[in-house]
Amino acid sequence: MKLHESITDRLRAFIEKQHVFFVATAPLGADGRVNLSPKGLDGTFVVLDELTVAYLDLTGSGAETVAHLRENGRITLMFCAFEGPPNIVRLHGHGRYVALGEDEFDSLRGRFADHPGARGVVVVDVDRVSDSCGYAVPLMSHEGDRDLLTSWATNRGEAALETYREQKNATSIDGLPALGA
């Protein structure tokens, strides 16, 4: 493993090339559940500068990341090379959630591709950057993005998505406040 002072040009190129990344967060309570979520879809992740990244948070079935960030801010992002030379990059830091409707959301939204169902942006101030070998990560080919989430969001429409978020994304599985809280 090698530590880096920031997201170098080489690491940025690697990160931006990946089709999937993983987000890990956890509540403060010892009885709370650690959350690990896969993220993807082209155009939903950006490196804002050498110590700041962000991703577009799309409407989904849970809101664990939102709840954990609002409680304590701790977050780790992991990128694995499934194609090409083996490598794993981890970005540790403190994140914050910028919800749909907030002024900052509008200024950040333009940095991402136009995906329906956006409910917020996760902004991460990175305080630890590392990469490691990834020798055990399997080689896999990217066939393309699934269109299921975008089709689902488009078919529902914005009013139904708002109702869905109110009903399904208000709290985490541990009962922490998430969206709309």
MIDOSE-1310 file (N, C-alpha, C; in nm, 2 decimals, decimal comma, always signed):
residues 181
mklh	+0,08/-0,12/+0,00/+0,00/+0,00/+0,00/+0,09/+0,12/+0,00; +0,04/+0,22/-0,08/+0,12/+0,35/-0,08/+0,02/+0,46/-0,05; +0,06/+0,55/+0,04/-0,01/+0,67/+0,08/+0,03/+0,79/-0,01; -0,07/+0,87/-0,05/-0,05/+0,99/-0,13/-0,10/+1,11/-0,06
esit	-0,03/+1,22/-0,09/-0,08/+1,35/-0,02/-0,21/+1,40/-0,08; -0,24/+1,36/-0,21/-0,36/+1,41/-0,27/-0,39/+1,31/-0,39; -0,50/+1,34/-0,46/-0,53/+1,27/-0,58/-0,44/+1,32/-0,69; -0,34/+1,24/-0,72/-0,25/+1,28/-0,83/-0,31/+1,26/-0,97
drlr	-0,25/+1,31/-1,07/-0,30/+1,30/-1,21/-0,32/+1,15/-1,24; -0,22/+1,07/-1,20/-0,23/+0,92/-1,23/-0,35/+0,86/-1,16; -0,37/+0,89/-1,04/-0,48/+0,84/-0,96/-0,62/+0,89/-1,02; -0,62/+1,02/-1,05/-0,74/+1,07/-1,11/-0,78/+1,00/-1,24
afie	-0,68/+0,98/-1,32/-0,71/+0,91/-1,45/-0,76/+0,77/-1,42; -0,70/+0,70/-1,32/-0,75/+0,57/-1,29/-0,89/+0,57/-1,24; -0,92/+0,66/-1,14/-1,05/+0,67/-1,08/-1,16/+0,70/-1,19; -1,13/+0,80/-1,28/-1,23/+0,84/-1,38/-1,25/+0,73/-1,48
kqhv	-1,16/+0,64/-1,49/-1,18/+0,53/-1,59/-1,27/+0,41/-1,54; -1,29/+0,41/-1,41/-1,36/+0,30/-1,35/-1,51/+0,31/-1,37; -1,58/+0,20/-1,40/-1,72/+0,20/-1,42/-1,81/+0,18/-1,30; -1,74/+0,14/-1,19/-1,81/+0,11/-1,06/-1,72/+0,15/-0,95
ffva	-1,78/+0,20/-0,84/-1,70/+0,23/-0,72/-1,79/+0,19/-0,60; -1,73/+0,18/-0,49/-1,80/+0,14/-0,37/-1,79/+0,25/-0,26; -1,90/+0,27/-0,19/-1,91/+0,37/-0,08/-1,94/+0,30/+0,05; -1,86/+0,33/+0,15/-1,88/+0,27/+0,28/-1,89/+0,38/+0,38
tapl	-2,00/+0,36/+0,47/-2,02/+0,46/+0,58/-2,07/+0,37/+0,70; -2,08/+0,43/+0,82/-2,12/+0,36/+0,94/-2,17/+0,47/+1,04; -2,27/+0,43/+1,11/-2,32/+0,52/+1,22/-2,22/+0,51/+1,34; -2,24/+0,60/+1,43/-2,15/+0,60/+1,55/-2,18/+0,49/+1,65
gadg	-2,31/+0,45/+1,66/-2,35/+0,35/+1,76/-2,29/+0,21/+1,73; -2,25/+0,15/+1,83/-2,19/+0,01/+1,81/-2,29/-0,09/+1,76; -2,41/-0,07/+1,78/-2,51/-0,16/+1,73/-2,57/-0,12/+1,59; -2,52/-0,02/+1,53/-2,56/+0,03/+1,40/-2,49/-0,06/+1,29
rvnl	-2,55/-0,05/+1,18/-2,50/-0,14/+1,06/-2,41/-0,06/+0,97; -2,30/-0,12/+0,94/-2,21/-0,06/+0,84/-2,28/-0,07/+0,70; -2,27/+0,03/+0,62/-2,33/+0,03/+0,49/-2,22/+0,03/+0,38; -2,24/-0,06/+0,28/-2,14/-0,06/+0,17/-2,23/-0,06/+0,04
spkg	-2,22/+0,04/-0,04/-2,30/+0,05/-0,16/-2,22/+0,06/-0,29; -2,26/-0,02/-0,39/-2,20/+0,00/-0,52/-2,26/+0,12/-0,59; -2,18/+0,19/-0,66/-2,23/+0,30/-0,74/-2,17/+0,29/-0,88; -2,24/+0,35/-0,97/-2,20/+0,34/-1,11/-2,28/+0,44/-1,20
ldgt	-2,30/+0,41/-1,32/-2,36/+0,49/-1,42/-2,26/+0,60/-1,47; -2,22/+0,60/-1,59/-2,13/+0,70/-1,64/-2,18/+0,84/-1,62; -2,09/+0,92/-1,58/-2,12/+1,06/-1,56/-2,17/+1,10/-1,42; -2,16/+1,00/-1,32/-2,21/+1,03/-1,19/-2,10/+1,06/-1,09
fvvl	-1,98/+1,06/-1,13/-1,87/+1,08/-1,03/-1,77/+1,18/-1,09; -1,73/+1,28/-1,01/-1,63/+1,38/-1,06/-1,52/+1,40/-0,95; -1,40/+1,43/-0,99/-1,29/+1,48/-0,91/-1,30/+1,63/-0,92; -1,33/+1,70/-0,81/-1,35/+1,84/-0,81/-1,21/+1,91/-0,80
delt	-1,12/+1,86/-0,72/-0,99/+1,90/-0,71/-0,90/+1,79/-0,65; -0,78/+1,82/-0,61/-0,69/+1,71/-0,57/-0,73/+1,66/-0,43; -0,82/+1,72/-0,36/-0,87/+1,66/-0,23/-1,02/+1,67/-0,21; -1,09/+1,68/-0,32/-1,24/+1,69/-0,31/-1,30/+1,61/-0,43
vayl	-1,39/+1,52/-0,40/-1,46/+1,45/-0,50/-1,61/+1,46/-0,47; -1,69/+1,42/-0,57/-1,84/+1,42/-0,55/-1,90/+1,32/-0,64; -2,02/+1,27/-0,60/-2,10/+1,19/-0,69/-2,25/+1,22/-0,67; -2,31/+1,20/-0,79/-2,46/+1,22/-0,80/-2,53/+1,11/-0,73
dltg	-2,61/+1,14/-0,63/-2,69/+1,04/-0,56/-2,83/+1,03/-0,62; -2,85/+0,91/-0,68/-2,98/+0,89/-0,74/-3,08/+0,82/-0,65; -3,21/+0,85/-0,67/-3,31/+0,79/-0,59/-3,30/+0,64/-0,59; -3,30/+0,58/-0,48/-3,30/+0,43/-0,46/-3,37/+0,39/-0,34
sgae	-3,36/+0,26/-0,31/-3,44/+0,20/-0,21/-3,39/+0,23/-0,07; -3,27/+0,28/-0,05/-3,22/+0,31/+0,09/-3,16/+0,45/+0,09; -3,13/+0,49/+0,22/-3,07/+0,62/+0,24/-2,97/+0,61/+0,35; -2,90/+0,50/+0,36/-2,80/+0,48/+0,46/-2,69/+0,58/+0,46
tvah	-2,63/+0,60/+0,34/-2,52/+0,70/+0,32/-2,56/+0,83/+0,37; -2,68/+0,88/+0,33/-2,73/+1,01/+0,37/-2,73/+1,02/+0,52; -2,80/+0,92/+0,58/-2,81/+0,92/+0,73/-2,68/+0,92/+0,80; -2,59/+0,84/+0,76/-2,46/+0,83/+0,82/-2,38/+0,96/+0,81
lren	-2,38/+1,02/+0,69/-2,31/+1,14/+0,67/-2,37/+1,25/+0,75; -2,50/+1,26/+0,76/-2,56/+1,36/+0,85/-2,53/+1,34/+1,00; -2,51/+1,21/+1,04/-2,47/+1,19/+1,18/-2,33/+1,21/+1,21; -2,24/+1,17/+1,12/-2,09/+1,18/+1,16/-2,00/+1,21/+1,04
grit	-2,04/+1,21/+0,92/-1,96/+1,25/+0,80/-1,86/+1,15/+0,75; -1,83/+1,04/+0,83/-1,72/+0,95/+0,79/-1,76/+0,87/+0,66; -1,67/+0,86/+0,57/-1,69/+0,79/+0,44/-1,56/+0,74/+0,38; -1,57/+0,63/+0,31/-1,46/+0,58/+0,23/-1,52/+0,54/+0,09
lmfc	-1,45/+0,58/-0,01/-1,48/+0,54/-0,15/-1,37/+0,45/-0,19; -1,40/+0,34/-0,26/-1,30/+0,24/-0,32/-1,33/+0,22/-0,46; -1,22/+0,22/-0,54/-1,22/+0,20/-0,68/-1,13/+0,08/-0,71; -1,18/-0,02/-0,78/-1,10/-0,14/-0,82/-1,08/-0,15/-0,97
afeg	-0,97/-0,19/-1,01/-0,94/-0,22/-1,15/-0,99/-0,36/-1,18; -1,10/-0,37/-1,26/-1,16/-0,49/-1,30/-1,10/-0,52/-1,44; -1,04/-0,42/-1,51/-0,98/-0,44/-1,64/-0,84/-0,38/-1,63; -0,75/-0,42/-1,71/-0,61/-0,37/-1,71/-0,53/-0,41/-1,59
ppni	-0,42/-0,33/-1,56/-0,33/-0,36/-1,45/-0,41/-0,36/-1,32; -0,37/-0,45/-1,22/-0,44/-0,45/-1,09/-0,41/-0,33/-1,01; -0,52/-0,27/-0,95/-0,50/-0,16/-0,86/-0,63/-0,14/-0,78; -0,61/-0,09/-0,66/-0,72/-0,05/-0,58/-0,69/+0,09/-0,52
vrlh	-0,78/+0,19/-0,53/-0,76/+0,32/-0,48/-0,87/+0,34/-0,37; -0,83/+0,39/-0,25/-0,93/+0,42/-0,15/-0,91/+0,57/-0,12; -1,03/+0,64/-0,10/-1,03/+0,78/-0,06/-1,11/+0,78/+0,07; -1,04/+0,81/+0,17/-1,10/+0,83/+0,31/-1,13/+0,98/+0,33
ghgr	-1,24/+1,01/+0,39/-1,26/+1,15/+0,42/-1,39/+1,17/+0,50; -1,43/+1,30/+0,49/-1,56/+1,34/+0,55/-1,65/+1,39/+0,44; -1,77/+1,34/+0,44/-1,86/+1,38/+0,34/-1,98/+1,46/+0,39; -2,04/+1,52/+0,30/-2,16/+1,60/+0,33/-2,26/+1,58/+0,22
yval	-2,39/+1,58/+0,26/-2,50/+1,56/+0,16/-2,56/+1,69/+0,12; -2,56/+1,72/-0,01/-2,63/+1,84/-0,06/-2,75/+1,79/-0,13; -2,87/+1,82/-0,07/-2,99/+1,76/-0,12/-3,05/+1,84/-0,23; -3,13/+1,78/-0,31/-3,21/+1,84/-0,42/-3,29/+1,95/-0,36
gede	-3,28/+2,07/-0,43/-3,35/+2,19/-0,38/-3,26/+2,28/-0,30; -3,15/+2,24/-0,25/-3,05/+2,33/-0,19/-2,98/+2,41/-0,30; -2,94/+2,53/-0,27/-2,87/+2,62/-0,37/-2,75/+2,55/-0,42; -2,67/+2,49/-0,33/-2,54/+2,43/-0,38/-2,57/+2,31/-0,47
fdsl	-2,68/+2,24/-0,46/-2,72/+2,13/-0,55/-2,72/+2,18/-0,69; -2,79/+2,30/-0,71/-2,80/+2,35/-0,84/-2,67/+2,38/-0,91; -2,57/+2,43/-0,82/-2,44/+2,47/-0,88/-2,36/+2,34/-0,91; -2,38/+2,23/-0,83/-2,30/+2,11/-0,85/-2,36/+2,02/-0,96
rgrf	-2,49/+2,03/-0,98/-2,57/+1,94/-1,07/-2,51/+1,94/-1,21; -2,46/+2,06/-1,26/-2,41/+2,07/-1,39/-2,28/+2,00/-1,42; -2,22/+1,95/-1,31/-2,09/+1,88/-1,32/-2,11/+1,73/-1,36; -2,24/+1,69/-1,36/-2,27/+1,55/-1,38/-2,35/+1,53/-1,51
adhp	-2,36/+1,40/-1,56/-2,44/+1,37/-1,67/-2,59/+1,39/-1,63; -2,68/+1,40/-1,73/-2,82/+1,42/-1,70/-2,89/+1,28/-1,67; -2,89/+1,24/-1,55/-2,96/+1,12/-1,51/-3,09/+1,16/-1,43; -3,20/+1,10/-1,47/-3,32/+1,13/-1,39/-3,32/+1,07/-1,25
garg	-3,39/+1,13/-1,16/-3,40/+1,07/-1,03/-3,30/+1,12/-0,93; -3,22/+1,22/-0,97/-3,12/+1,27/-0,88/-3,19/+1,33/-0,75; -3,14/+1,29/-0,64/-3,19/+1,33/-0,51/-3,09/+1,41/-0,43; -2,97/+1,41/-0,47/-2,86/+1,49/-0,40/-2,73/+1,46/-0,46
vvvv	-2,63/+1,53/-0,40/-2,49/+1,51/-0,43/-2,41/+1,49/-0,31; -2,33/+1,38/-0,31/-2,24/+1,36/-0,20/-2,10/+1,42/-0,23; -2,06/+1,52/-0,14/-1,93/+1,58/-0,16/-1,84/+1,53/-0,05; -1,72/+1,49/-0,09/-1,62/+1,43/+0,00/-1,50/+1,51/+0,01
dvdr	-1,46/+1,56/+0,13/-1,33/+1,62/+0,15/-1,24/+1,51/+0,19; -1,15/+1,48/+0,10/-1,06/+1,36/+0,12/-0,94/+1,40/+0,21; -0,92/+1,31/+0,31/-0,80/+1,34/+0,40/-0,70/+1,22/+0,40; -0,73/+1,12/+0,33/-0,64/+1,01/+0,31/-0,66/+0,94/+0,18
vsds	-0,55/+0,93/+0,10/-0,55/+0,87/-0,03/-0,45/+0,76/-0,03; -0,50/+0,64/-0,07/-0,40/+0,53/-0,08/-0,44/+0,44/-0,20; -0,33/+0,37/-0,25/-0,36/+0,27/-0,35/-0,28/+0,15/-0,31; -0,33/+0,03/-0,36/-0,27/-0,10/-0,33/-0,28/-0,19/-0,45
cgya	-0,22/-0,30/-0,44/-0,20/-0,39/-0,56/-0,33/-0,44/-0,63; -0,43/-0,48/-0,56/-0,55/-0,54/-0,63/-0,52/-0,67/-0,70; -0,42/-0,75/-0,66/-0,39/-0,87/-0,72/-0,50/-0,97/-0,72; -0,59/-0,97/-0,62/-0,69/-1,07/-0,60/-0,83/-1,02/-0,67
vplm	-0,83/-0,90/-0,72/-0,95/-0,85/-0,78/-0,96/-0,92/-0,92; -1,08/-0,98/-0,95/-1,09/-1,05/-1,07/-1,10/-0,96/-1,20; -1,05/-1,02/-1,31/-1,07/-0,95/-1,44/-1,21/-0,96/-1,49; -1,27/-0,85/-1,52/-1,41/-0,86/-1,57/-1,43/-0,75/-1,68
sheg	-1,51/-0,78/-1,77/-1,53/-0,68/-1,88/-1,66/-0,60/-1,86; -1,65/-0,47/-1,89/-1,77/-0,39/-1,88/-1,85/-0,39/-2,01; -1,97/-0,44/-2,00/-2,06/-0,45/-2,11/-2,14/-0,32/-2,14; -2,16/-0,25/-2,03/-2,23/-0,12/-2,04/-2,31/-0,10/-1,92
drdl	-2,37/+0,02/-1,91/-2,45/+0,06/-1,79/-2,59/-0,01/-1,81; -2,65/-0,05/-1,69/-2,79/-0,09/-1,69/-2,87/+0,03/-1,70; -2,98/+0,02/-1,77/-3,07/+0,14/-1,78/-3,19/+0,13/-1,69; -3,19/+0,03/-1,61/-3,31/+0,00/-1,52/-3,35/+0,12/-1,43
ltsw	-3,25/+0,17/-1,36/-3,27/+0,28/-1,26/-3,32/+0,41/-1,33; -3,25/+0,44/-1,44/-3,29/+0,56/-1,52/-3,43/+0,54/-1,58; -3,46/+0,43/-1,63/-3,60/+0,40/-1,69/-3,70/+0,41/-1,58; -3,67/+0,35/-1,46/-3,76/+0,35/-1,35/-3,79/+0,49/-1,31
atnr	-3,69/+0,57/-1,29/-3,70/+0,71/-1,25/-3,78/+0,79/-1,36; -3,75/+0,77/-1,48/-3,82/+0,85/-1,59/-3,97/+0,81/-1,59; -4,00/+0,68/-1,58/-4,14/+0,64/-1,58/-4,22/+0,69/-1,47; -4,16/+0,70/-1,35/-4,23/+0,75/-1,23/-4,26/+0,90/-1,24
geaa	-4,17/+0,98/-1,29/-4,19/+1,12/-1,29/-4,15/+1,18/-1,16; -4,12/+1,31/-1,16/-4,07/+1,38/-1,05/-4,16/+1,38/-0,93; -4,29/+1,40/-0,95/-4,38/+1,40/-0,83/-4,39/+1,27/-0,76; -4,39/+1,16/-0,84/-4,39/+1,02/-0,78/-4,26/+0,99/-0,71
lety	-4,15/+1,04/-0,77/-4,02/+1,02/-0,70/-4,01/+1,09/-0,57; -4,07/+1,21/-0,56/-4,07/+1,29/-0,44/-4,15/+1,21/-0,33; -4,26/+1,16/-0,37/-4,34/+1,07/-0,28/-4,27/+0,95/-0,23; -4,20/+0,88/-0,33/-4,12/+0,76/-0,30/-4,01/+0,80/-0,20
reqk	-3,94/+0,91/-0,22/-3,83/+0,95/-0,12/-3,89/+0,98/+0,01; -4,01/+1,04/+0,02/-4,07/+1,07/+0,15/-4,11/+0,94/+0,22; -4,15/+0,84/+0,15/-4,20/+0,71/+0,21/-4,08/+0,62/+0,24; -3,98/+0,61/+0,15/-3,88/+0,51/+0,16/-3,74/+0,56/+0,20
nats	-3,72/+0,69/+0,20/-3,58/+0,74/+0,22/-3,58/+0,84/+0,34; -3,68/+0,84/+0,43/-3,68/+0,93/+0,54/-3,59/+0,89/+0,65; -3,57/+0,76/+0,67/-3,48/+0,72/+0,78/-3,39/+0,60/+0,72; -3,29/+0,57/+0,79/-3,20/+0,46/+0,76/-3,26/+0,33/+0,82
idgl	-3,20/+0,22/+0,79/-3,25/+0,09/+0,85/-3,23/+0,09/+1,00; -3,14/+0,18/+1,05/-3,12/+0,19/+1,20/-3,20/+0,29/+1,26; -3,29/+0,36/+1,18/-3,38/+0,46/+1,23/-3,32/+0,60/+1,24; -3,20/+0,62/+1,18/-3,14/+0,76/+1,18/-3,21/+0,84/+1,07
palg	-3,23/+0,97/+1,10/-3,29/+1,06/+1,00/-3,20/+1,07/+0,87; -3,27/+1,06/+0,75/-3,20/+1,07/+0,63/-3,25/+1,18/+0,54; -3,33/+1,15/+0,44/-3,38/+1,26/+0,35/-3,51/+1,32/+0,41; -3,52/+1,45/+0,40/-3,63/+1,52/+0,45/-3,63/+1,54/+0,60
a	-3,53/+1,50/+0,66/-3,52/+1,51/+0,81/-3,46/+1,64/+0,85
